Amino acid sequence: MTRMTTTAASAIATGTALLLGCGGDARDASDASAEHVQEEAREAVDAAASYVAAQREELVARAQHAVDDAARQIDEARRELAGLPDDARGRLEPAIDRAQRARDALADEMGELREAGADGWDAARSRVSDALDEMAEARREVTAALAGDDGESAAS
């Protein structure tokens, strides 16, 4: 995916350079050729922008699904807290808190991803990916705490 992103960014940069370098009136054959190159450059820029937008929307959808699933798991874990012994509650409460923080961080990164332009796509994608990883680990911790595991076997 990084190679495709790099290719898309290169296409945008190349297209922009061509658009800037090929401006002017079409008065002779070379100007007509320049217009053709300009049009192809515009199409390349549009295609690259469409690719980045599609990738962004796919990642936002994946992250939203993770946020929604985490919210359900957190709600379920909170409901189970009351019926647990103190030691189990002592393991579950911090796990729930971590999952809540991870869910909130992922939601924040999704907002940043939605706003990221082509220039910030790689950095935003990386932050969302990291937040997804943290969310997954936090959810494993909640699952382990609910199962009565001390979390050591879930982390390995």
C-alpha positions in Angstrom: 0.0 0.0 0.0 2.9 2.4 0.7 4.2 1.8 -2.8 0.7 2.7 -4.2 0.6 5.8 -2.0 4.1 6.8 -3.2 3.0 6.3 -6.8 -0.2 8.4 -6.2 1.9 11.1 -4.6 4.4 11.0 -7.5 1.6 11.2 -10.0 0.2 14.3 -8.2 3.6 15.9 -8.1 4.3 15.1 -11.8 0.9 16.2 -12.9 1.3 19.5 -11.0 4.7 20.1 -12.5 3.4 19.4 -16.0 0.4 21.6 -15.5 2.6 24.5 -14.4 5.2 23.9 -17.1 2.8 23.5 -20.0 0.6 26.5 -19.6 0.0 29.0 -22.4 -2.1 29.5 -25.6 -2.4 26.8 -28.2 -1.2 28.7 -31.3 0.8 26.0 -33.0 1.4 22.2 -33.0 3.7 22.4 -30.0 1.1 24.2 -28.0 -1.5 21.6 -29.1 0.8 18.9 -27.9 1.3 20.8 -24.6 -2.4 21.0 -24.1 -2.6 17.2 -24.6 0.1 16.7 -22.0 -1.7 19.1 -19.7 -4.9 17.1 -20.1 -3.1 13.8 -19.4 -1.5 15.4 -16.4 -4.9 16.6 -15.1 -6.2 13.1 -15.5 -3.3 11.6 -13.7 -3.7 14.0 -10.8 -7.5 13.3 -10.7 -6.8 9.5 -10.7 -4.2 9.8 -7.9 -6.5 12.0 -5.8 -9.4 9.5 -6.3 -7.1 6.6 -5.2 -6.1 8.4 -2.0 -9.7 9.3 -1.3 -10.8 5.7 -1.8 -8.0 4.4 0.5 -8.9 7.0 3.1 -12.6 6.0 3.1 -11.7 2.4 3.4 -9.5 3.0 6.4 -12.1 5.3 8.0 -14.7 2.6 7.6 -12.4 0.0 9.1 -11.6 2.3 12.0 -15.3 3.2 12.6 -16.1 -0.5 12.8 -13.4 -1.0 15.4 -14.7 2.0 17.4 -18.2 0.6 17.3 -17.1 -2.9 18.3 -15.0 -1.5 21.1 -18.0 0.6 22.4 -20.1 -2.5 22.5 -17.4 -4.5 24.3 -16.8 -1.7 26.8 -20.5 -1.4 27.6 -20.7 -5.2 28.1 -17.7 -5.2 30.3 -19.1 -2.4 32.4 -22.4 -4.3 32.9 -20.4 -7.4 34.1 -18.4 -5.4 36.6 -21.0 -5.4 39.3 -21.2 -9.2 39.5 -17.5 -9.8 39.7 -15.4 -10.4 42.8 -13.1 -7.6 43.9 -9.9 -9.1 42.4 -11.6 -9.6 39.0 -13.0 -6.1 39.1 -9.5 -4.8 39.9 -8.3 -6.4 36.7 -11.2 -5.4 34.6 -11.6 -1.7 35.5 -8.1 -0.7 34.3 -8.6 -2.8 31.1 -11.9 -1.0 30.5 -10.2 2.4 31.1 -7.4 1.5 28.6 -9.9 0.4 26.0 -11.9 3.6 26.5 -8.8 5.7 26.0 -7.8 3.7 23.0 -11.3 4.1 21.5 -11.2 7.8 22.0 -7.7 8.1 20.5 -8.8 6.1 17.5 -11.9 8.3 17.0 -9.7 11.4 17.2 -7.2 10.0 14.6 -10.2 9.2 12.4 -11.1 12.9 12.4 -7.5 13.8 11.5 -7.5 11.2 8.7 -10.7 12.6 7.2 -9.1 16.1 7.1 -5.7 14.9 5.8 -4.8 15.9 2.3 -2.5 14.1 -0.1 0.5 15.6 1.7 -0.6 14.3 5.1 -2.0 10.9 4.0 0.9 8.7 4.9 1.3 10.3 8.4 -2.4 10.2 9.1 -2.7 6.6 7.9 0.3 5.6 10.1 -1.3 7.2 13.2 -4.7 5.5 12.5 -2.9 2.2 12.0 -1.1 2.6 15.3 -4.3 3.6 17.1 -6.0 0.5 15.6 -3.2 -1.7 17.0 -3.6 -0.1 20.4 -7.3 -0.6 20.3 -6.9 -4.3 19.4 -4.5 -4.8 22.3 -6.7 -2.9 24.8 -9.7 -5.1 23.7 -7.6 -8.2 24.2 -6.8 -7.0 27.7 -10.6 -6.5 28.4 -11.3 -10.0 27.1 -8.6 -11.5 29.2 -9.8 -9.7 32.3 -13.4 -10.9 31.7 -12.1 -14.5 31.3 -10.2 -14.2 34.6 -6.8 -14.2 33.0 -4.1 -12.0 34.4 -3.3 -10.7 31.0 0.1 -12.3 30.7 -1.0 -15.1 28.3 -3.0 -12.6 26.2 0.0 -10.3 25.7 2.1 -13.1 24.3 
